[in-house]
Amino acid sequence: MAQAFSYEIIEEIAVLSENNKGWRKELNLVSWNERAPKFDLRDWAPNHEKMGKGITLSNEEFSELKKILQDM
């Protein structure tokens, strides 16, 4: 049986889009399983009760992505 996981949204940074069912693609700072928070980009249902697949980035990865996007 798979173990449950926990999460806490530490900071809501930005909403990138919202679909007609109210799900929003968000960039947040999230702590997963009480670990250090990471930047997190994924779809969230209203009130954050459900989530879609997404990606998490460490501070270093986020900084590198920011540099790449600025150079585009």
BELMOHU-V755336 format. One record per backbone hydrogen bond with DSSP energy under -0.5 kcal/mol. NH is the residue of the N-H (numbers start at 1). CO is the residue of the C=O. If there is no record, write none. Layout:
NH & CO
NH & CO
//
This chain:
8 & 31
10 & 8
10 & 29
11 & 29
13 & 11
13 & 27
14 & 27
16 & 14
16 & 25
17 & 25
19 & 23
22 & 19
24 & 44
25 & 17
26 & 24
26 & 42
27 & 14
28 & 26
28 & 40
29 & 11
30 & 28
30 & 38
31 & 8
32 & 30
33 & 6
35 & 32
38 & 30
39 & 57
40 & 28
41 & 55
42 & 26
42 & 40
43 & 53
44 & 24
45 & 50
48 & 45
49 & 46
52 & 43
55 & 41
57 & 39
62 & 58
63 & 59
64 & 60
65 & 61
66 & 62
67 & 63
68 & 64
69 & 65
70 & 66
71 & 67
72 & 68
72 & 69
//
